[in-house]
């Protein structure tokens, strides 16, 4: 039987579609609450992004691609370019090494990092979330003309283990991104930069455009919210509601 190129393309498309469905089911099992809040459409977008980005890094086998998706679900859809997660770079960029070897080492690096920042039982991560939950808009307002030192101190007191592993250069990148984003969506300068610094550090540096956290981008760009202060208050409430859900789910 002669199989022509158009038929091969059809088979490949069907295979990818089936794999996408399998990955969506895996995502719903791996991070059920995150998948539920994101919704089916956004989850499908995240899965397609995972497939495309994994392929970019030379991950074509199912296991490494599934790992790439798990990293997205854990650290945000743009984890691969996040300055805070520089430990991923050696295993993503070294494409001359077999992808299975890279995936094994990337998974080991992820486990080491998670234990370091979250604790063996997750208690350190939950403690960080509780500290983040205790921050009030009034605390941000009190900063006045917020400086990088103020923001670094806020991050250190809230996420000490992650702060230590990130390093100053990565943290400066996050703060700079938060400052530019604050200006682009017209949030109050000091409080907006402080809140967004925490959001980008906690949810990933691409959180404002992440399909896994659609409520962040929707709040920042909603045309129904006119006043900058009202937008800030809405985002802060949604962040707190999300943290409350995670803490409640953790018992």
C-alpha positions in Angstrom: 0.0 0.0 0.0 1.4 3.4 -1.0 1.0 6.1 1.6 1.2 9.6 0.1 2.4 12.7 1.8 -1.1 14.2 2.3 -2.1 11.0 4.1 0.9 11.1 6.3 0.0 14.7 7.2 -3.5 13.6 8.2 -2.1 10.8 10.3 0.3 13.2 12.1 -2.5 15.7 12.7 -4.7 13.0 14.2 -1.9 11.7 16.4 -1.2 15.2 17.7 -4.9 15.8 18.4 -5.1 12.5 20.3 -2.0 13.4 22.3 -3.5 16.9 23.1 -6.6 15.2 24.5 -4.4 12.9 26.6 -2.4 15.8 27.9 -5.6 17.8 28.8 -6.7 14.8 30.8 -3.3 14.5 32.4 -3.4 18.2 33.3 -6.8 17.9 34.9 -5.5 15.0 37.0 -2.1 16.6 37.8 -3.6 20.0 38.9 -7.4 19.6 39.1 -8.2 22.9 40.8 -5.9 24.9 38.5 -7.5 23.2 35.5 -11.0 23.8 36.8 -10.4 27.5 37.4 -8.6 28.0 34.0 -11.5 26.3 32.1 -11.5 24.0 29.2 -10.7 26.6 26.5 -7.7 28.0 28.4 -6.5 24.6 29.4 -6.5 23.5 25.7 -4.5 26.7 24.9 -2.0 25.8 27.6 -1.6 22.3 26.3 -1.0 23.4 22.7 1.5 25.9 24.1 3.2 23.1 25.9 3.4 20.9 22.8 4.8 23.8 20.7 7.4 24.9 23.3 8.5 21.4 24.2 9.1 20.7 20.5 11.1 24.0 20.3 13.4 22.5 22.9 13.7 19.2 21.1 11.2 17.3 23.3 9.2 15.1 20.9 8.7 12.0 23.0 5.6 11.7 25.1 7.3 11.5 28.5 9.5 14.6 28.1 6.5 16.5 26.6 4.3 15.5 29.5 7.0 16.7 31.9 7.2 20.0 30.1 3.4 20.4 30.7 3.8 19.5 34.4 6.4 22.2 34.7 4.0 24.7 33.2 1.3 23.7 35.6 3.7 24.0 38.5 5.6 27.2 37.7 3.5 29.0 35.0 3.2 28.7 31.3 6.3 30.8 30.6 8.5 28.9 33.2 11.1 28.2 30.5 12.0 32.0 30.2 11.4 32.9 33.8 14.6 34.4 35.3 13.7 33.0 38.7 13.9 29.5 37.4 17.4 29.6 35.9 18.0 26.0 37.0 15.9 24.8 34.1 18.2 26.3 31.4 21.0 23.7 31.3 18.5 20.9 30.6 16.3 22.9 28.2 19.1 24.4 26.2 21.5 21.5 25.8 19.8 20.0 22.8 22.8 18.0 21.7 22.0 15.6 24.6 19.4 12.9 24.2 16.0 14.3 25.2 15.2 11.4 27.6 18.5 12.1 29.5 17.6 15.8 29.6 14.1 15.1 30.8 15.4 12.8 33.6 17.8 15.5 34.8 15.2 18.3 34.4 12.8 16.2 36.6 15.5 15.7 39.2 16.3 19.4 39.2 12.6 20.2 39.6 12.3 17.9 42.6 15.3 19.4 44.3 14.0 22.9 43.8 10.5 22.1 45.0 11.8 20.4 48.2 14.0 23.4 48.8 11.3 26.1 48.4 8.2 24.1 49.5 9.6 21.7 52.1 9.2 17.9 52.1 5.6 18.2 53.2 4.8 21.5 51.5 4.7 23.3 54.8 7.2 26.0 53.6 5.1 26.8 50.6 1.9 27.0 52.6 3.6 29.3 55.1 4.7 31.6 52.2 1.1 31.7 51.0 -0.2 32.6 54.4 2.4 35.5 54.6 1.3 36.6 51.1 -2.3 36.5 52.2 -1.6 38.7 55.2 -0.3 41.6 53.0 -2.8 44.4 52.7 -3.2 47.1 50.2 -2.6 49.6 53.0 0.9 48.0 53.4 1.6 48.7 49.8 0.3 52.2 50.0 2.4 52.9 53.0 5.5 52.3 50.9 4.9 55.6 49.2 7.5 56.0 46.4 8.4 52.3 46.4 12.0 51.4 45.8 13.6 48.2 44.6 15.0 47.7 48.1 11.5 47.9 49.5 10.2 45.3 47.0 13.2 43.0 47.6 12.5 43.1 51.3 8.8 42.3 50.7 9.7 39.3 48.6 12.3 38.1 51.1 9.9 38.3 54.0 7.1 36.6 52.1 9.0 33.9 50.1 12.4 33.5 51.9 13.5 30.2 50.4 12.5 31.1 46.8 14.0 34.6 47.3 17.4 33.1 48.3 17.5 30.7 45.3 16.4 33.3 42.8 19.3 35.6 43.2 19.5 39.4 42.9 19.7 39.6 39.1 16.5 37.5 38.6 14.7 39.5 41.2 15.6 42.8 39.6 14.1 41.4 36.3 10.8 40.5 38.0 10.6 44.0 39.6 11.4 45.7 36.3 8.7 43.7 34.5 6.2 44.5 37.3 7.0 48.2 37.0 6.5 48.2 33.3 3.3 46.2 33.5 2.0 48.6 36.2 2.4 51.5 33.8 0.9 49.7 30.8 -2.3 48.9 32.7 -2.4 52.2 34.5 -2.3 50.9 38.1 -1.4 53.2 41.0 2.4 53.3 40.7 3.7 52.2 44.1 1.0 49.8 45.2 0.6 48.5 41.7 4.3 47.7 41.3 4.3 46.0 44.8 1.3 43.9 44.1 2.4 42.9 40.6 5.9 42.1 41.8 4.4 39.6 44.2 2.0 38.2 41.5 4.8 37.7 38.9 7.1 36.2 41.5 4.4 33.8 42.9 2.5 32.9 39.7 5.3 33.2 37.1 6.8 36.1 35.2 4.2 35.6 32.4 1.2 35.5 34.7 -0.4 38.5 33.1 -0.9 36.5 29.8 -1.0 33.0 31.2 -4.0 30.9 30.1 -3.7 28.9 33.3 -4.4 32.1 35.3 -6.9 33.9 33.0 -8.4 35.9 35.9 -5.1 37.9 36.2 -5.0 39.2 32.6 -8.8 39.7 32.6 -8.6 41.9 35.7 -5.7 43.9 34.5 -7.2 44.7 31.1 -11.0 44.7 31.8 -12.7 47.7 30.2 -15.4 47.5 32.7 -13.0 48.7 35.4 -12.3 52.4 34.8 -10.6 53.6 38.0 -7.0 52.5 38.5 -7.6 52.1 42.2 -10.6 49.9 41.6 -8.6 47.7 39.3 -5.9 47.3 42.0 -8.5 46.4 44.6 -10.1 43.9 42.3 -6.8 42.2 41.5 -5.8 42.1 45.2 -9.1 40.5 46.1 -8.8 37.9 43.4 -5.3 37.0 44.4 -6.5 36.6 48.0 -9.4 34.5 46.9 -7.1 32.2 44.9 -4.7 31.8 47.9 -7.7 31.1 50.1 -8.8 28.3 47.8 -5.3 26.8 47.8 -5.0 26.9 51.6 -8.5 25.4 52.0 -7.6 22.6 49.6 -4.5 21.9 51.6 -6.7 21.4 54.7 
